[in-house]
C-alpha cells in the first residue's frame, strides 16, 4: 500500500512538471519557439538565420511585403515572414548580417489558457465563446444593471445555471449508486460462493452470475460513465474562467464597455498568490467538506445494511481516501494562481454540498422506490 501511494505521488509530480515543462517542438510557429529567438542588443548576440529556420521552419511569402523589402540571402539581411492567416497567426523576423534585430508576432499565446476567447476557430472554440457570451451578459443581469458589468456576478450566474442543467446527470448517477448498494449483498454472495476457485470454468460462471445481477438491477456500463458526460462542459467552463479576463469586450459588444473584475479584497483576474491565498484555503476547505461528507454517508450505509467489506474493497477505499486528500491539495494549489478559478470552484463546491444535502434527504425515499421496482 505504501509503495502504491509513493508511486501515485511520483506520477502526480511527474505530470505536473511534464505539463509545466511542455514546449513546442522545433520547426513550427509556436509561442515557445518564437520566444526562444534572441534579439540583438548591446549585451546579446541575435539568433542567426539557420537557427531561426530550425525553430520556426521555412517562412511563407507575402508578395507585397517581399517586393518592398526583399530578403538578401547572401548577407542574411532583411525580413522573413510566417503568415498563417487561417489560424490568425503572423510572425515577422528582421535580420541584419545574420543576426535577428527585431521580431513581432500576432496570434501566438503561451498556452490555450492564456489565449483570449475567440482567438481560435473550431467547434470547441464556438462552445467556449457562447459560454463566455452568456457570462458577459449575465454580469449586468442581461441589461438590468445598465452599463455596470460585474465579473463575479456573471461567474456566479453562469456556474449556477450550468450546474443546474447538469443536475439530471447527477440524479442518474445517484440512482446508479443506489442500485449498486442494493445489488452489493447479492454480488458479495456470488463472490463468496466462488472464493478460492480459480479455475477458468468457475471464474466464467461467477462472471455470468454477476452479470445477471447487474441485469436484474439495470446496472450498465453506460450508467457508470454518466458522470463523465459532464466533463467536456466543465473543461469548457474552466477555459472560460481562465481566458475571460484576457478577452476584449468588443467580442461580445462594443469596445467601450468596461468589465469590473474586482471582488472583495482581490481582482478575479489576479494571479498573485498572496492575495489569492484566502480563496484557495476556502476552495480546499469546501472540497474537503464535500468529500468527507460523502465518505461518511457511504460508511453509514454500509453499517446500516451490515454489509461485509472484503479486504480488497477496504484497500480501494483507503486508496480513494488518499486520492481525495491529494485532489484537495492540488485544487487549492491551482486556485492560488488564479482568483477567478478559485471563486468559480468555491461556487461549484458549495453547489455540490447543496446537491448532496438534497440527495441525502431524499435517499431513503428513492431507495424505497427502487426496491419496489426490483
Rosetta blueprint (number, residue, H / E / L):
1 X L
2 X H
3 X H
4 X H
5 X H
6 X H
7 X H
8 X H
9 X H
10 X H
11 X H
12 X H
13 X H
14 X H
15 X H
16 X H
17 X H
18 X H
19 X H
20 X H
21 X L
22 X L
23 X L
24 X L
25 X L
26 X L
27 X L
28 X L
29 X L
30 X L
31 X H
32 X H
33 X H
34 X H
35 X H
36 X H
37 X L
38 X L
39 X L
40 X L
41 X L
42 X L
43 X L
44 X L
45 X L
46 X L
47 X L
48 X L
49 X H
50 X H
51 X H
52 X H
53 X H
54 X H
55 X H
56 X H
57 X L
58 X L
59 X L
60 X E
61 X L
62 X L
63 X H
64 X H
65 X H
66 X H
67 X H
68 X H
69 X L
70 X L
71 X L
72 X E
73 X L
74 X L
75 X L
76 X L
77 X E
78 X E
79 X E
80 X E
81 X E
82 X E
83 X E
84 X E
85 X H
86 X H
87 X H
88 X L
89 X E
90 X E
91 X E
92 X E
93 X E
94 X E
95 X E
96 X L
97 X L
98 X L
99 X L
100 X E
101 X E
102 X E
103 X E
104 X E
105 X E
106 X E
107 X L
108 X L
109 X L
110 X L
111 X L
112 X H
113 X H
114 X H
115 X L
116 X L
117 X L
118 X L
119 X L
120 X L
121 X L
122 X L
123 X H
124 X H
125 X H
126 X H
127 X H
128 X H
129 X H
130 X H
131 X H
132 X H
133 X H
134 X H
135 X H
136 X H
137 X H
138 X H
139 X L
140 X L
141 X H
142 X H
143 X H
144 X L
145 X L
146 X L
147 X L
148 X L
149 X E
150 X E
151 X H
152 X H
153 X H
154 X H
155 X H
156 X H
157 X H
158 X H
159 X H
160 X H
161 X H
162 X H
163 X H
164 X H
165 X H
166 X L
167 X H
168 X H
169 X H
170 X H
171 X H
172 X H
173 X H
174 X H
175 X H
176 X H
177 X H
178 X H
179 X H
180 X H
181 X H
182 X H
183 X H
184 X H
185 X H
186 X H
187 X H
188 X H
189 X H
190 X H
191 X H
192 X H
193 X H
194 X L
195 X L
196 X L
197 X L
198 X L
199 X L
200 X H
201 X H
202 X H
203 X H
204 X H
205 X H
206 X H
207 X H
208 X H
209 X H
210 X H
211 X H
212 X H
213 X H
214 X H
215 X H
216 X H
217 X L
218 X L
219 X L
220 X L
221 X H
222 X H
223 X H
224 X H
225 X H
226 X H
227 X H
228 X H
229 X H
230 X H
231 X H
232 X H
233 X H
234 X H
235 X H
236 X H
237 X H
238 X H
239 X H
240 X H
241 X H
242 X H
243 X H
244 X H
245 X L
246 X L
247 X L
248 X L
249 X H
250 X H
251 X H
252 X L
253 X L
254 X L
255 X L
256 X L
257 X L
258 X L
259 X E
260 X E
261 X L
262 X E
263 X E
264 X L
265 X L
266 X E
267 X E
268 X L
269 X L
270 X L
271 X L
272 X L
273 X H
274 X H
275 X H
276 X H
277 X H
278 X H
279 X H
280 X H
281 X H
282 X H
283 X H
284 X H
285 X H
286 X H
287 X H
288 X H
289 X H
290 X H
291 X H
292 X H
293 X H
294 X H
295 X H
296 X H
297 X H
298 X H
299 X H
300 X H
301 X H
302 X H
303 X H
304 X H
305 X L
306 X L
307 X L
308 X L
309 X L
310 X L
311 X H
312 X H
313 X H
314 X H
315 X H
316 X H
317 X H
318 X H
319 X H
320 X H
321 X H
322 X H
323 X H
324 X H
325 X H
326 X H
327 X H
328 X H
329 X H
330 X H
331 X H
332 X H
333 X H
334 X H
335 X H
336 X H
337 X L
338 X L
339 X H
340 X H
341 X H
342 X H
343 X H
344 X H
345 X H
346 X H
347 X H
348 X H
349 X H
350 X H
351 X H
352 X H
353 X H
354 X H
355 X H
356 X H
357 X H
358 X H
359 X H
360 X H
361 X H
362 X H
363 X H
364 X H
365 X H
366 X H
367 X H
368 X H
369 X H
370 X H
371 X H
372 X H
373 X H
374 X L
